[in-house]
Amino acid sequence: MSNHLPVAGQKTPERLPTDLEGEIQRLKRERNAILLAHYYQESEIQDLADVVGDSLQLARAAQKVDRDVIVFCGVHFMAETAKILNPTRKVVVPDLTAGCSLADGCPAPDFRRFLDQHPGHTVVSYINCTAEVKAMSDVICTSSNAAKIVRQLGDVPIVFAPDRHLARFVAKETKRDLVAWPGTCIVHEQFSAKALVQLKLEHGGPDGSRVEVLAHPECDESVLALADYIGSTTGIIERAVKSTSPVLIIATEPGVIHQIKKRVPDKEIIAAPGMDESCACNTCPHMRKNTLEKLYLCLRDLAPEITLEESLRLRALRPIERMLQMS
């Protein structure tokens, strides 16, 4: 690991402490900070975090924060959610450019025009969206509670955004017709059904019983058709622990495998293959922008900081609070 990091405006790299983990722990205490990290973060960041979770778990954790500073290791919309729930806390991130293809692929002006084409619809937005899109929504959901929330809404027409694969999965689970925004996750759409079939044959044994495929509902329908279990990131971890199969193939961002291996070290955990074997396309490039070096600087400088205009924050808060109540 390098102990140097280029800093904007400087001609030479800044020298960083040798013991980055120790300095991060010290700064957490000094700043009275809590570190929240998503399951898709690098393992060394997960191990330093006070809370590691999926989007719903981290939203709940953010709601209960009693520290002065929230350091969020995830992507931008997650840190925004923490700020929406904690307007008086300072919320900082290691890298402000850590975005999300789902959020970026659903710009607020375009979404407004989409909603104008579907008047009278209740708007359910996946948490992977910007604060502006949240503010246009009636209720937010995550992959772990999306079907539960749609069931509670009754017999009303629904717009579901921004992930079309999750919308299709929820529609199937709830037996509802949903009007879906046509977005996708650049990570989950990379998994190859053809390669997954081959992997199952190689590891499944004569009757296929040795292996289970655990998949996230953001995956393409062809991949989900091969899954033994479909669920949120947390659901995948819990299923991995309960499964009696000695081999598990995980069709979601491979950062989650760190937590699975900690809980079931005796099982063989395999990351599902992508369509292009020459690249790590199933690794989220945005999540991996957060590094130990950037985390140290973020805690040291309390920057970059997430800020939101108050009227926008209040409009985005309402559907998030509704989700937490309905969950």
C-alpha positions in Angstrom: 0.0 0.0 0.0 1.4 3.4 -0.9 1.9 6.0 1.8 1.8 8.8 -0.7 -1.3 10.4 -2.3 -1.3 13.2 -4.9 -3.1 16.3 -3.5 -4.7 18.9 -5.8 -2.5 22.0 -6.1 0.7 20.3 -4.8 3.7 19.4 -6.9 4.8 16.5 -4.8 2.7 13.8 -3.2 1.7 14.2 0.4 3.4 11.8 2.9 0.8 9.8 4.8 1.1 7.9 8.1 2.5 4.4 7.9 -0.2 3.1 10.2 -3.3 4.3 8.3 -5.7 2.0 10.2 -4.4 3.2 13.6 -4.6 6.9 12.5 -8.2 6.4 11.2 -9.2 4.9 14.6 -7.5 7.7 16.4 -9.3 10.4 14.3 -12.6 8.7 14.7 -12.3 9.1 18.5 -10.9 12.6 18.2 -13.7 13.8 15.8 -16.4 11.9 17.7 -17.2 10.3 14.4 -19.1 7.2 13.3 -18.0 5.3 10.2 -20.7 3.7 8.2 -19.7 1.4 5.3 -21.6 -0.5 2.7 -21.0 -4.2 2.1 -19.5 -3.4 -1.3 -16.5 -1.5 0.2 -13.0 -3.0 0.3 -12.5 -5.4 3.2 -10.1 -3.2 5.1 -12.7 -0.4 5.2 -15.4 -2.8 6.3 -13.2 -3.9 9.2 -12.7 -0.4 10.4 -16.4 0.5 10.2 -18.7 0.9 13.2 -21.6 -0.3 11.1 -21.4 -2.4 7.9 -24.7 -2.9 6.1 -26.9 -2.6 3.1 -28.8 0.5 2.1 -31.7 -0.1 4.5 -29.5 -1.0 7.5 -27.3 2.0 6.9 -30.3 4.3 6.6 -31.6 3.0 10.0 -28.1 3.4 11.5 -27.9 6.9 10.2 -31.3 7.7 11.7 -30.0 6.8 15.2 -26.6 8.5 15.1 -25.6 10.5 18.2 -22.0 11.4 17.1 -20.9 14.8 15.7 -19.6 13.4 12.4 -20.8 10.8 10.0 -18.2 9.4 7.7 -19.9 7.5 4.9 -18.0 4.9 2.9 -20.4 4.0 0.1 -21.6 6.1 -2.8 -23.0 9.6 -3.0 -26.7 8.9 -2.7 -26.1 6.9 0.5 -24.3 9.8 2.1 -27.1 12.2 0.9 -29.6 9.9 2.7 -27.5 10.2 5.9 -27.6 14.0 5.6 -31.3 14.0 4.9 -31.9 12.1 8.2 -29.3 14.1 10.1 -29.3 17.8 9.1 -27.3 18.9 12.2 -24.5 16.3 11.8 -21.5 16.9 9.6 -21.6 14.2 6.9 -18.3 13.6 5.0 -17.2 11.1 2.3 -13.8 9.9 1.2 -14.5 10.7 -2.5 -17.3 13.0 -3.6 -17.2 11.5 -7.1 -18.2 8.1 -5.9 -21.6 8.0 -7.7 -24.0 5.3 -8.9 -25.1 4.3 -12.4 -28.7 4.0 -11.3 -28.8 7.5 -9.7 -26.8 9.1 -12.5 -29.1 7.4 -15.1 -32.2 9.0 -13.7 -31.7 12.8 -13.8 -34.4 14.8 -11.9 -35.6 16.9 -14.9 -36.0 13.7 -17.1 -37.8 12.0 -14.2 -40.1 14.9 -13.8 -41.1 14.6 -17.5 -41.6 10.9 -17.0 -43.9 11.4 -14.1 -45.9 14.0 -16.0 -46.6 11.3 -18.6 -48.1 9.1 -15.8 -50.4 11.3 -13.7 -52.1 9.8 -10.8 -49.4 7.2 -10.1 -47.9 6.6 -6.7 -44.1 7.0 -7.0 -42.0 4.3 -5.4 -38.3 5.1 -5.8 -35.4 2.7 -5.0 -33.0 4.3 -2.6 -30.4 4.3 -5.4 -31.4 7.8 -6.6 -30.6 11.4 -6.0 -32.1 13.6 -3.3 -34.0 15.5 -6.1 -35.6 12.2 -7.3 -36.4 11.2 -3.7 -38.2 14.5 -3.3 -40.5 13.7 -6.2 -41.4 10.3 -4.7 -44.2 9.1 -2.4 -42.1 6.4 -0.7 -38.5 5.1 -0.9 -37.6 1.4 -0.9 -34.6 -0.8 -0.9 -34.1 -4.2 -2.4 -34.9 -5.8 0.9 -38.3 -4.1 1.4 -39.4 -3.1 -2.1 -42.0 -5.9 -2.5 -43.3 -5.4 1.1 -43.8 -1.7 0.5 -45.6 -2.2 -2.9 -48.0 -4.7 -1.2 -48.9 -2.2 1.4 -49.8 0.5 -1.1 -53.0 -1.2 -2.1 -54.7 -1.1 -5.5 -53.1 2.0 -6.9 -51.1 2.6 -10.2 -47.4 2.7 -9.4 -44.3 4.2 -11.0 -41.2 2.3 -9.9 -37.7 3.9 -10.4 -34.9 3.8 -11.3 -34.0 0.0 -11.7 -36.1 -1.9 -14.3 -34.7 -5.3 -13.2 -35.8 -4.7 -9.6 -39.1 -3.4 -10.8 -39.7 -6.6 -12.8 -38.8 -8.7 -9.8 -41.1 -6.8 -7.5 -43.9 -6.9 -10.1 -43.5 -10.7 -10.2 -43.4 -11.0 -6.4 -46.4 -8.9 -5.8 -48.4 -9.8 -9.0 -48.7 -6.1 -9.8 -48.2 -4.1 -13.0 -45.6 -1.4 -12.5 -44.6 1.4 -14.8 -40.8 1.2 -14.6 -38.1 3.8 -15.3 -35.6 2.0 -17.7 -32.5 2.2 -15.5 -30.0 -0.6 -14.7 -27.0 -1.1 -12.5 -23.7 -1.3 -14.4 -22.5 -4.0 -12.0 -25.5 -6.3 -11.8 -26.2 -6.3 -15.5 -22.7 -7.7 -16.2 -23.3 -11.2 -14.9 -23.4 -13.9 -17.6 -26.1 -16.5 -17.4 -24.2 -18.8 -19.8 -21.0 -18.6 -17.7 -23.1 -19.2 -14.6 -24.6 -22.4 -16.0 -21.1 -23.7 -16.7 -20.0 -22.8 -13.1 -22.9 -24.6 -11.6 -22.1 -27.7 -13.6 -18.5 -27.6 -12.6 -19.2 -27.3 -8.8 -22.7 -28.8 -8.4 -21.8 -32.5 -8.2 -23.7 -35.3 -10.0 -27.2 -34.0 -9.0 -26.2 -30.3 -8.6 -26.9 -30.3 -4.9 -23.5 -29.2 -3.8 -23.9 -25.6 -5.0 -26.4 -22.7 -4.5 -26.6 -19.5 -6.5 -27.5 -16.5 -4.5 -28.4 -13.4 -6.6 -29.4 -9.8 -6.2 -32.7 -8.7 -7.8 -30.9 -6.0 -9.8 -29.5 -8.8 -12.0 -31.0 -9.6 -15.4 -33.9 -12.0 -15.6 -31.8 -14.7 -17.2 -29.4 -14.7 -14.2 -32.3 -14.7 -11.7 -33.8 -17.7 -13.4 -30.7 -19.7 -12.4 -30.7 -18.5 -8.8 -31.6 -20.7 -5.8 -32.1 -17.6 -3.7 -32.9 -14.0 -4.7 -32.6 -11.2 -2.2 -30.9 -8.1 -0.9 -27.3 -7.9 0.1 -28.2 -8.7 3.7 -30.5 -11.4 2.6 -27.7 -13.0 0.5 -25.4 -13.0 3.6 -28.1 -14.5 5.8 -28.9 -17.2 3.2 -25.2 -18.0 2.8 -25.0 -18.7 6.6 -28.2 -20.9 6.6 -27.5 -22.8 3.4 -26.4 -26.4 3.7 -24.6 -26.3 0.4 -20.8 -26.4 0.6 -20.4 -24.2 -2.5 -22.0 -20.8 -2.9 -22.0 -18.7 -6.1 -22.6 -15.0 -5.3 -24.2 -12.9 -8.0 -23.8 -9.4 -6.6 -20.8 -7.0 -6.0 -18.0 -9.2 -4.7 -17.3 -6.9 -1.7 -20.1 -8.8 0.1 -18.0 -12.0 0.0 -15.8 -10.6 2.8 -18.7 -10.7 5.2 -19.8 -14.1 4.1 -16.3 -15.6 4.5 -16.1 -14.2 8.0 -19.3 -16.0 9.0 -18.9 -19.3 7.1 -15.2 -19.7 6.6 -15.6 -23.4 5.8 -17.7 -22.9 2.7 -16.3 -22.3 -0.8 -17.5 -18.9 -1.9 -17.3 -18.0 -5.7 -18.0 -14.7 -7.3 -20.4 -15.1 -10.2 -18.7 -14.6 -13.6 -19.2 -11.5 -15.7 -19.8 -11.4 -19.5 -16.2 -10.3 -20.1 -13.7 -12.5 -18.3 -10.8 -10.1 -19.1 -12.1 -7.5 -16.7 -13.5 -7.2 -13.1 -16.7 -5.7 -14.5 -18.8 -7.1 -11.6 -16.8 -4.8 -9.2 -18.4 -1.4 -8.7 -16.0 1.2 -9.8 -17.7 3.9 -7.7 -17.7 1.9 -4.4 -14.0 1.2 -5.0 -13.1 4.9 -5.2 -13.1 4.9 -1.4 -9.6 3.9 -0.1 -7.9 3.9 3.2 -5.8 6.9 2.1 -8.8 8.9 1.2 -10.6 7.8 4.4 -7.7 9.1 6.5 -7.7 12.5 4.7 -11.5 12.7 5.0 -11.3 12.3 8.8 -8.3 14.5 9.1 -9.8 17.4 7.1 -13.5 16.7 7.6 -14.0 17.0 3.9 -15.5 16.5 1.3 -18.7 17.4 3.0 -22.3 16.6 1.9 -24.6 19.6 2.0 -28.2 20.0 1.0 -30.5 22.9 0.5 -33.1 22.7 3.4 -36.3 22.7 1.4 -34.9 19.9 -0.8 -33.9 18.0 2.3 -37.3 18.2 3.8 -39.1 17.1 0.6 -36.7 14.1 0.4 -37.1 13.3 4.1 -40.8 12.6 3.8 -40.6 9.5 1.6 -37.6 8.1 3.5 -39.4 8.4 6.8 -42.4 6.7 5.2 -40.2 3.8 4.1 -38.7 3.4 7.6 -42.2 3.4 9.1 -43.5 0.8 6.5 -40.5 -1.4 7.1 
